[in-house]
Amino acid sequence: MAGLVVLEGIDGCGKSTVAKEVARRLGDRAVLTREPTDSWIGRAVKDGDGKEVSPYTDALLFMADRAQHTLEMADLVRSGKLVVCDRYYHSTVAYQTASLRRKGLGDNFAWLLDANLRISIRPDITFLLALPPERMPERISERAERSRFEKLDFLREVDQIYRRLAGSDDTIVLIDATLPVDEVVERVLRAVAEANI
């Protein structure tokens, strides 16, 4: 069946690895995609990493990339594909709420969620790979490059916001990301099958 499956979580939780394996195991009916995308808008998002930009600019760049990406994913779903997306609007809500709060700009959770829901399609199921933030450093130690977001105190805040999202959205399924990758993949695949997606 067609639909949209999203993998979410803090840096180092394994979502990209799991997304790739889930898409591979689902076969030809699945299309793997990710955010930020490789489009010119997605490249603008990536170019902002390491630059001093307003956190609102950052949030809006992610959302502009998403608006275009959503059109493409909707077309894929309409054509009968099962889209497996590595990050979606949940990431912007979690990461940008934390970023804006740290700049002293208040709690923008409701604004970010509302704005993103207006430009997004509702996933059939979202898997939040729950990893204690303290485990992040060991998970990303082999990475050649680090994102500006990969800081422990920041990711603790992001984790709390992800859990706030999960508490308000019944399509979000928490999975223990400390389990072996194969077990996480199996749990995702079982849940997708049970949801008849």
Helices and strands as residue ranges (DSSP letters): E 3-8, H 15-26, G 27-29, E 30-34, H 40-47, H 55-78, E 82-86, H 89-102, H 109-119, E 125-130, G 133-135, H 136-139, H 152-168, E 172-176, H 181-194
